[in-house]
Structure formats: C-alpha cells, structure tokens
Amino acid sequence: MDNNNIGVIGGNGYTICSGSFDKTIRIWDIETTKQFNVFKGHKYNVMSVKYGSNELLNTILSGSADNSVRLWDIRSCQQIQVFNGHTDQVCDVEYSPFVIKNSNDNSNVICSGSDDKTIRFWDIRSNKSELYVMKVDDQVLCLKFMELKRKVNDNEQKSNCDIYVNICYCSVKV
C-alpha cells in the first residue's frame, strides 16, 4: 500500500488540507498545487480533517486511527491540543456550533465520532476530558450539524429558542 495516499480533503477557497495514510496533514495551494505546510503528530492514518471558521479560522481539526483528536494552529504549524478518550479510531471530526459561556471566556466545542460507537464533545479551551459522551448503537462514520429554525408567526417575537441544532451521523452496524 502506498503510504502517501490522500485520505481526506477539506478546503477554505484558496487552499485545501489533506489527511493521509502517512500520518500527516498537509496544506496545499489550489492554484500552484504547491504544498504550504506539513503537520506531524498522529501515530496512525489521518481519517478526517476540517478547517476552522470564525474565530477558529486559523485552525485545523483532525481525527486519526490512533484514537485521538487534534487541533492545529495553521500560522505556527504547531499542535495546539490533543483530545484523548476514544477507544477506537476517530472517523470524523466537526467544529460544533455550540458555545460554552463561562466566567473567563466563551469556549468553543468540537465533536468527534468513532468506531468505538460514541460521539464525543470537547471544550477546546480546557485541558479537561470530554464535555459529553453520546453512546450510539453503531460505529460513527461521519458527523454533520444541522441548524433547524422554528417558524415564527408575524405576531410572535423571536427568541434564542427559535433555532435548534441537531447532529446527524452516519453509522455502520458491526
């Protein structure tokens, strides 16, 4: 098997990032097809990569067959954080729309799905273990957050409760 096969690709419009069987994450310029950066740290295949958005714009999130989730800083080419807790390979990672409001700062949440039949939520601003573990019946292959809006009559006032976020996942029964 070729160790340089690209496993997954994500993009932001000008560059793409790839996760590979060679355990690396790479950022590529779309126009020139030249490689910008290489991120090393995973011990096994990189199964999922995602670019950050909004205040996490300069980050990449990755999940690997080494059971870990990692957050990377694009500017410094450094690993920011490692999230351990899964007991099998991490098949997909996702930036969550959830924000935790605490006394110091707002904390962003990331999410990971694994062959260990769990979806885990992590606070990226803390070194603590996962925020929440959702056990499912099957291995989780992919994740997607969907925003659902409640229809509001013209006479009603909108509130923060008018928007709901659901997580959808694809799984395989073993």
C-alpha positions in Angstrom: 0.0 0.0 0.0 1.3 3.5 -0.9 1.9 5.5 2.3 1.3 8.8 0.5 -2.3 8.3 -0.5 -4.5 11.2 0.4 -7.3 10.1 2.7 -9.5 13.2 3.2 -9.6 16.7 1.9 -11.1 19.9 3.2 -10.8 23.5 1.9 -11.3 27.2 2.5 -11.4 28.5 -1.0 -7.7 29.2 -1.6 -6.1 26.2 -0.1 -7.0 22.6 0.7 -5.9 20.5 3.6 -5.4 16.7 3.3 -5.1 13.9 5.8 -3.1 11.0 4.8 -2.1 7.4 5.5 1.4 8.7 6.0 0.1 10.2 9.3 0.4 13.8 8.2 -1.8 16.7 7.4 -0.8 19.0 4.6 -2.0 22.3 3.3 -1.8 22.9 -0.5 -2.2 26.0 -2.6 -5.0 25.3 -5.1 -3.6 27.5 -7.9 0.0 26.4 -7.8 -0.6 22.9 -6.4 2.4 23.6 -4.1 2.5 22.3 -0.5 2.4 25.1 2.1 2.7 23.2 5.4 3.0 19.7 6.9 1.7 18.9 10.3 3.1 15.8 12.1 1.9 14.2 15.3 -0.6 11.5 14.6 0.7 7.9 15.1 -1.6 6.3 12.5 -3.6 7.3 9.5 -5.4 10.6 9.5 -9.1 9.8 8.9 -10.7 13.3 9.0 -9.6 16.9 8.7 -11.6 20.1 8.9 -10.7 23.8 8.5 -11.9 26.1 11.3 -14.2 29.1 10.8 -15.0 32.4 12.5 -12.7 32.9 15.5 -11.1 29.4 14.8 -10.2 30.4 11.2 -6.5 29.6 11.6 -7.0 26.1 12.9 -7.4 22.6 11.5 -9.1 19.8 13.4 -8.1 16.2 12.7 -9.1 12.7 13.8 -7.0 9.6 13.4 -6.8 5.8 13.6 -4.6 6.5 16.7 -7.9 7.2 18.6 -7.0 10.9 19.0 -8.5 14.2 18.0 -6.0 17.0 17.5 -6.3 20.8 17.0 -3.6 22.5 14.9 -2.6 26.2 14.5 -2.1 26.9 10.8 0.1 30.0 11.4 2.7 28.4 13.7 2.3 24.9 12.2 2.0 23.6 15.7 -0.3 21.3 17.5 -2.5 23.2 20.0 -4.2 20.4 21.8 -4.7 16.6 21.8 -8.0 15.1 22.9 -7.9 11.5 24.1 -10.8 9.4 25.2 -11.9 7.4 22.2 -11.1 3.7 22.4 -11.1 3.1 18.6 -10.2 5.1 15.5 -11.8 8.5 15.1 -13.6 8.5 11.8 -14.9 12.1 11.7 -14.4 15.4 13.4 -16.5 18.6 13.3 -16.5 22.1 14.7 -19.7 22.4 16.7 -22.0 25.4 16.7 -22.2 25.2 20.5 -20.5 27.8 22.7 -20.0 27.4 26.4 -20.3 30.6 28.3 -18.1 30.7 31.4 -16.7 33.4 33.6 -13.4 33.8 31.8 -14.2 33.4 28.1 -16.5 31.8 25.6 -15.3 28.3 24.8 -15.8 26.6 21.5 -16.9 23.0 21.2 -15.6 20.3 18.8 -17.1 17.0 18.2 -15.7 13.6 17.2 -17.3 10.3 16.0 -15.5 7.0 16.3 -15.6 3.3 15.7 -16.0 2.9 19.5 -19.7 3.8 19.0 -19.5 7.2 20.6 -19.8 10.8 19.7 -17.7 13.0 22.0 -18.0 16.7 22.6 -14.8 18.6 23.7 -14.2 22.1 25.0 -11.1 23.3 23.1 -10.2 25.9 25.7 -9.7 23.4 28.5 -7.4 20.5 29.1 -10.1 18.6 30.7 -11.7 15.4 29.4 -14.7 15.4 27.1 -17.7 17.5 27.9 -20.2 14.9 27.0 -20.2 11.3 25.5 -23.1 10.2 23.4 -23.3 6.4 23.1 -24.8 5.2 19.8 -25.7 1.7 18.6 -23.1 1.5 15.8 -19.8 2.8 14.6 -19.9 6.5 13.7 -18.6 7.2 10.2 -19.4 10.8 9.7 -21.0 13.8 11.5 -22.9 16.9 10.4 -24.5 19.7 12.4 -27.8 20.9 11.0 -29.5 24.2 12.1 -33.2 24.0 12.2 -35.3 27.1 12.5 -38.8 27.2 14.1 -41.3 29.0 12.0 -42.5 32.1 13.9 -45.8 33.8 13.3 -45.8 37.5 12.4 -47.3 38.3 15.9 -44.7 36.4 17.8 -41.3 37.7 18.9 -38.2 35.8 18.0 -36.1 34.4 20.9 -32.9 32.5 21.2 -35.0 29.3 21.4 -36.1 29.7 17.8 -33.0 28.0 16.4 -32.3 24.4 17.1 -29.1 22.5 16.3 -29.3 18.8 15.5 -26.4 16.4 14.9 -26.8 13.9 12.2 -24.4 10.9 11.9 -23.9 8.1 9.5 -23.1 4.7 11.1 -22.4 1.1 10.2 -23.6 -1.8 12.2 -20.9 -4.3 13.2 
